[in-house]
């Protein structure tokens, strides 16, 4: 019985040795996963970041904005990376320009 199992095992090994798989085909699932991640995660994230950077570059005085903390205000002054917001009649707050999440209304509207 043991001899028969040993003979069958050697015959099976000899049969698989003749057919070799292409090593590149073994990497195809990894490439496919990367391509899927690129189109579903990386590319949309880059586009969102570029749109946010354009919006920050186009900010002007009297634009109404919302910060990432949820504060609604109107831009009073813009310096390099600091924006002064008027959030009430006598209340002004200085924030980092990057913390502005979205533009509510521009001054021309």
N, C-alpha and C positions, 0 to 999 in steps of 0.2 A: 504494500500500500504506500509506504514511504517512497519507494523507488518510483512508483507511478506518478506521484505528486511532483517529485523532483524532475522527472522527465518532461512532464507537462509544463513546468515552470521554465525550463530551459528552452523548450520549443516556443513558448510565448515570447521570451526575451529575444530569441533569434528572429522571430517575425517582426517585432517592433524595431529592431536594429536596422532593418532594410529600409524602412520608411522614416525619414528624418523631417521634422517640422522646421519650417523656416523661422529663424530667431526673430525676424522683424514682425512676423505674425503674432508672436507672443507679446510684443509691445503695443500692438494695435488697440487693445482695450484702454490702455493708459492714454494714448493719443486721443482716442475718442472721448474719454472722460474730460481731458483738458479742453478739447474743443467745445464741449457742452458747457463747461464752467465758464469759458471765455464769453460765449454768446449769452448765457443766462445771468451771469454775475458780474464779471469784470467790465465788460463793455458798457452796460447800463450805468454802472457805478461811475465810470470815467465821464460819461456824458452828463450825469447829474452834477459832478464836481465842476465840470467846465461851465455848465449853465449857471451854477452858483457864483463862480468866479466872475463871469460876465456881468451878472446882476450886481455884484459888489463894486465892480469897476464903473458901472453906469450910475451909481448913486449920486443924487444931487440934493441941494438944500430944498426943504419943504416937501420931500418925499415922505409918505407915511409908510412905516415899516413895522415888522414884528420881529422881536429878538428870539433867539433860541430858548430863552427863559420865559417867553410868553408876554413880554412887555410890549405894549403898543405905544408908538410915539412918532413924532415928526422930527426929521433931521433939521437941526439948527446950524451945525457947523461940522465940517469934515476936515480932519487933518490926515496925516499919512495913514495910520492904522487905527485912529481913534475917532469915534463919531459922537457928537453931542446930541442927545435926544431931548425934546421937550415932551414930557409925559403928562403935564398939567400946566395951568397958567403960570405958576411960579416955580415949577420943578423941572430941573434939567439934570440929566444923567450922562456921564461919559462912559462909553462902552467900547470894546474892541470891535473893529469893523467886521471881523470874521464871525462874530456872534449874531449878526443879523441873519435871520432865517429866510424871510421873504419880504417882498415889496407889496404893500397893500394898494397904494395909489401913488402915482407920480404927480408932480406939480402941474403938469399940463392937462390933467384930467379934471 
